Amino acid sequence: MPLFRYHPMKNNQSGMSLTELMIAMAIGLFLLSGVVTVLINTKATYKVNEGISVLQQNARYIIDELNKKLRMAGYFGCFKNEGSLGTMVNKLNNAGSDEYDYGNAIEVWNATGTSIGSTYTMTATNPDATTVLTNWQNNSGANLPSMLSGLAIPGNDVFMIRGSDGNDIPMAQNNNAAQFFACASATAGGCPDGSTSYSGLCENDIVVASDCVKAFVFQISNLQTTGGGGGSSCTSGQSTNVVHSKVATMVPGNAEGSWGGNNAEDTIGSEGNIIKITSTAYYVGKGSSGSPSLFRLAANSTPEELVEGVENMQILVGEDTDATADGAANRYVDGNLVSNLDRIVSVRICLLMRTDSNVNSTEISGSHILCGFTSATGITITPVADKRIRHTFSTTIKLRNLGSSL
């Protein structure tokens, strides 16, 4: 009988050597580092794509917003504000101010240093607004309106649109002294302050009443539903008394509170209508996050931040310079170089948009040309170098209520 028996498991490995363990750990770390690298790169790519997506979405929103508003510039119902076709009488206080002068449908203030062929270099990533209104000029050499003091950022053009801000409301009866009667229906709580609106009209609104030949701009001091006052001409049998009294506490208020009646020159017939109108300025200001944003500011209102990431905005005006106007732009010029405001037929809006945060892995520097293909035909903007991604956008909008061919 043998002294030792054979045990088949005796020589099997029961553990790992230190060398083998270190090799296994090295391989594991190598694979893990690859996974981490892929994850980091994927996250970086996602961050870039998300930033670009938001940037493009913001640009589309701006262009859509401005398209709708600019196409309504100069719309006052059937009345066309051209001297030979009719007369617009402004009954407001401060009728000659930029906020309440409805004689010009659009006005552009060109920012100093941003004319065609020039280069504007930004000195801050998030520049501040200024109270220096002389940094802008319109075609008459006037500076930026005081309503924008401390709101607009230098180096960005500013424009103001004037025109309809509501629907046409049919007249019910000729105006009578301090009253107009319109076919307007009441909606409880329809006004921003919770009071009753009348087909979209509220007290303190500025409106234009016209009969296609003449028009009167005034501020509503009171609105009253009445069964009289020509109510029979309205579908509902009711009409609304649109009062335009002279009230000292109203802003801007009516300079004249009692007009019309038997005076044919101051009377709007029952074939006329009433429309709410406003003057709205668009500008680049400092947003709530500190980043430059596009704002709008309606007269006698507060600023509204629309979209952030609008680093620069330039505006060119299309002017019909033909001896016989045909409604087509022959040239595009800076807002301060327009020779005839009545010949403005289109507007070109150019934007430099940026992502909200640093999304690129390396710092980016360089210039961007707006409203042109070369530095000679456009405006060159040089932002502060950082890791944000930037793109330029532009659109040309036909002003359908302006121009002799429209």
Secondary structure as UniProt FT lines:
FT   TURN            8..11
FT   HELIX           18..71
FT   TURN            77..78
FT   TURN            83..85
FT   STRAND          87..90
FT   TURN            93..96
FT   TURN            98..100
FT   TURN            102..103
FT   STRAND          106..111
FT   TURN            112..113
FT   TURN            116..117
FT   STRAND          119..121
FT   HELIX           133..135
FT   STRAND          136..137
FT   TURN            139..140
FT   HELIX           146..148
FT   TURN            149..151
FT   TURN            154..155
FT   STRAND          158..164
FT   STRAND          169..176
FT   TURN            177..178
FT   STRAND          179..182
FT   STRAND          186..187
FT   TURN            188..189
FT   TURN            192..193
FT   STRAND          197..198
FT   TURN            199..200
FT   TURN            203..204
FT   STRAND          206..210
FT   STRAND          214..219
FT   STRAND          222..226
FT   HELIX           231..233
FT   TURN            235..236
FT   STRAND          239..243
FT   TURN            248..249
FT   TURN            261..262
FT   HELIX           264..266
FT   TURN            270..271
FT   STRAND          273..286
FT   TURN            288..289
FT   STRAND          292..298
FT   TURN            299..300
FT   STRAND          304..308
FT   STRAND          310..319
FT   STRAND          331..334
FT   HELIX           335..337
FT   HELIX           341..343
FT   STRAND          344..354
FT   STRAND          368..370
FT   TURN            375..377
FT   STRAND          379..382
FT   STRAND          390..398
FT   TURN            400..401
FT   TURN            404..405
//
